[in-house]
C-alpha cells in the first residue's frame, strides 16, 4: 500500500498522463483516508481533466475541487472558488492535478507559501519518454526546472508514466526504465514509481520496482 503525504502534487508536460494518475491516486488514497479530495488546477486545458471522472468521485466519496468552467465551452483561466480549502483544511488529504507546463504551474503559486510552510507534501514530476517534447532525460529536466521556477515549489520525486496509449507493451515499459532513472539522477530526485495500465501490472510485477497499476478513465 502506497504511503501519501497530506498533499500530493502532480505536474508534467502535456500528454504525460498526470490527470489519469491523479484519478487513480485519489481512489487509492480513499482506501486509507476518510476525507479525500482531487483539486483540478489545470487552468490551461479546461476540456480534458479530472472532472471527466466526477461521477466516479461522487460514488467513492471523494470531493472534487475544480473550476466552474471545467468541461464547458468557455476557455477561461478560472481558478476554483474553494481553492484555499486545499491548504486551510488540514484534515483533508488532497491530490492536485497541476497544469501541463510552466504557465499552468503558475496557478499553484497562489498557494505555494502555505504548502511550503506546512511541509506535508510531495511534488511529483510525471514523465513520458514517448512524448515529442520530453524524449530524453535532458529535455525532460528542462521542463521540470521551468515548472519549478513557475510555481515556486521544488519537486520531490519522479513518476515514470512512459506509454504509447493502447499500443503500450511490456517492452515499452521495461525499455523506459533507463530514461526514467537518468531523468531522476539528473534532477537529483528519487524515481518513486512506474505506472502501468492495470492489464500490464501482473506481467511486470517483480520486474520493476514500485509499480503502480492504473485504471484508465473512459475518455482515455
C-alpha positions in Angstrom: 0.0 0.0 0.0 1.4 3.4 -1.0 2.1 6.0 1.7 0.9 9.5 1.0 1.7 13.0 2.3 -1.4 15.2 3.0 -0.8 17.0 -0.3 0.3 15.1 -3.5 1.0 17.5 -6.3 1.3 16.0 -9.9 2.9 18.0 -12.6 4.1 17.1 -16.1 4.1 18.2 -19.7 1.1 17.8 -22.0 0.5 14.2 -22.7 2.4 13.0 -19.7 -0.7 11.3 -18.2 -0.8 13.2 -14.9 -4.6 13.5 -14.9 -5.2 9.8 -15.1 -2.6 9.2 -12.4 -4.4 11.8 -10.2 -7.7 10.0 -10.6 -6.1 6.6 -9.7 -4.1 8.0 -6.7 -7.3 9.6 -5.3 -9.1 6.2 -5.5 -6.1 4.5 -3.8 -5.9 7.2 -1.2 -9.6 6.9 -0.4 -8.9 3.3 0.8 -6.7 4.8 3.5 -8.3 8.2 4.4 -11.9 9.2 5.2 -11.7 12.7 3.7 -10.1 12.9 0.3 -10.2 15.5 -2.5 -8.9 15.9 -6.0 -8.0 19.5 -6.9 -8.0 20.3 -10.6 -5.7 23.3 -11.1 -5.2 22.7 -14.8 -6.4 26.2 -15.9 -4.7 25.9 -19.3 -6.7 23.0 -20.6 -10.4 23.1 -19.4 -11.6 20.3 -21.8 -9.8 17.1 -20.7 -9.4 16.9 -17.0 -10.3 15.2 -13.7 -13.9 16.5 -13.9 -14.4 13.7 -16.5 -14.4 11.4 -13.5 -16.8 13.4 -11.3 -19.4 10.6 -11.2 -16.7 8.1 -10.1 -15.5 10.5 -7.4 -19.0 11.1 -6.1 -19.6 7.3 -5.8 -16.3 6.9 -4.0 -17.0 9.8 -1.6 -14.1 11.9 -3.0 -14.5 15.7 -3.1 -13.7 17.4 -6.5 -12.3 20.9 -6.4 -12.3 22.4 -9.8 -13.3 25.5 -11.9 -16.9 26.0 -12.5 -16.0 26.3 -16.2 -14.5 22.8 -16.4 -16.0 20.8 -19.3 -17.8 23.9 -20.6 -17.2 25.7 -23.9 -15.7 28.7 -22.2 -11.9 28.8 -22.4 -11.3 30.9 -19.3 -8.3 30.6 -17.0 -10.6 30.3 -13.9 -9.5 29.0 -10.5 -11.7 27.0 -8.2 -13.6 29.1 -5.7 -12.7 26.8 -2.9 -9.0 26.7 -3.8 -7.9 27.6 -0.3 -9.6 24.6 1.3 -6.5 22.7 -0.1 -4.2 24.5 2.4 -6.7 25.6 5.2 -8.4 22.3 5.9 -5.6 20.1 7.2 -7.9 17.1 7.8 -8.4 16.9 4.1 -6.0 14.7 2.0 -5.6 16.2 -1.5 -4.3 15.0 -4.9 -3.6 18.1 -7.0 -3.6 17.9 -10.8 -1.4 20.9 -12.0 -1.4 22.5 -15.4 0.7 21.0 -18.2 3.7 23.4 -18.3 5.2 26.4 -16.6 2.1 28.5 -17.5 -0.2 26.0 -15.9 2.1 25.8 -12.8 1.7 29.5 -12.2 -1.7 28.7 -10.7 0.0 26.7 -7.9 2.0 29.8 -7.0 -1.1 31.2 -5.2 -1.0 28.6 -2.5 2.8 27.8 -2.7 3.7 29.7 0.5 1.1 27.7 2.6 2.2 24.4 1.0 5.8 25.0 1.9 5.0 26.3 5.4 3.0 23.2 6.2 5.7 20.9 4.6 3.4 17.9 4.3 3.6 17.4 0.6 5.2 15.6 -2.3 5.7 17.3 -5.6 5.9 14.6 -8.4 7.0 15.2 -11.9 5.1 12.8 -14.3 7.4 11.9 -17.2 6.6 10.2 -20.5 9.6 9.5 -22.7 7.4 8.8 -25.7 6.1 12.3 -26.0 7.7 14.7 -28.5 8.8 17.4 -26.1 10.3 15.0 -23.5 12.0 12.3 -25.5 15.2 12.2 -23.3 16.4 13.0 -19.8 17.9 16.4 -20.6 14.8 17.8 -22.3 12.6 16.4 -19.5 14.8 18.0 -16.9 14.4 21.4 -18.7 10.6 21.1 -18.4 10.9 20.1 -14.8 13.0 23.2 -14.0 10.6 25.5 -15.8 7.7 24.2 -13.8 9.6 24.6 -10.5 10.5 28.2 -11.3 6.9 29.0 -12.2 5.2 27.5 -9.1 7.9 28.1 -6.5 7.8 24.6 -5.1 10.6 22.1 -5.6 10.0 18.6 -6.9 10.5 15.7 -4.5 10.2 12.8 -6.9 9.8 11.4 -10.5 6.8 9.2 -11.7 7.6 7.3 -14.9 4.4 7.1 -17.0 6.0 6.3 -20.3 3.5 4.7 -22.6 2.2 4.6 -26.2 -1.5 4.5 -25.3 -3.3 1.3 -26.4 -0.1 0.2 -28.2 1.9 0.0 -24.9 3.5 -3.3 -24.3 5.6 -4.8 -21.5 8.7 -3.9 -23.5 7.5 -0.3 -23.8 7.5 0.0 -20.1 10.7 -2.0 -19.4 12.7 -0.1 -22.0 11.6 3.2 -20.4 13.3 2.5 -17.1 16.8 3.8 -18.1 15.2 7.0 -19.3 13.3 7.4 -16.1 16.4 6.6 -14.0 18.6 9.0 -15.9 15.9 11.8 -15.5 15.8 11.1 -11.8 19.6 11.1 -11.5 19.9 14.4 -13.4 17.3 16.0 -11.2 18.8 14.6 -8.0 15.4 13.0 -7.2 14.1 9.5 -6.4 12.2 7.6 -9.0 9.2 7.0 -6.8 7.0 4.8 -9.1 6.4 3.5 -12.6 2.8 3.4 -13.6 1.2 0.9 -16.0 -2.3 0.1 -17.3 -3.8 -2.5 -15.0 -3.6 -5.3 -17.6 0.2 -5.0 -17.6 0.6 -4.9 -13.9 0.8 -8.7 -13.3 3.2 -9.4 -16.2 5.6 -6.7 -14.9 5.2 -7.2 -11.2 8.6 -8.3 -9.8 10.4 -6.9 -12.8 10.1 -3.2 -11.9 10.2 -1.6 -8.5 7.4 0.5 -7.1 4.9 -0.5 -9.9 1.5 1.3 -9.7 -1.5 0.0 -11.7 -3.8 2.4 -13.5 -7.4 2.0 -14.4 -7.9 4.3 -17.4 -10.6 6.9 -17.5 -13.3 6.3 -20.1 -12.1 9.3 -22.1 -8.6 7.9 -22.2 
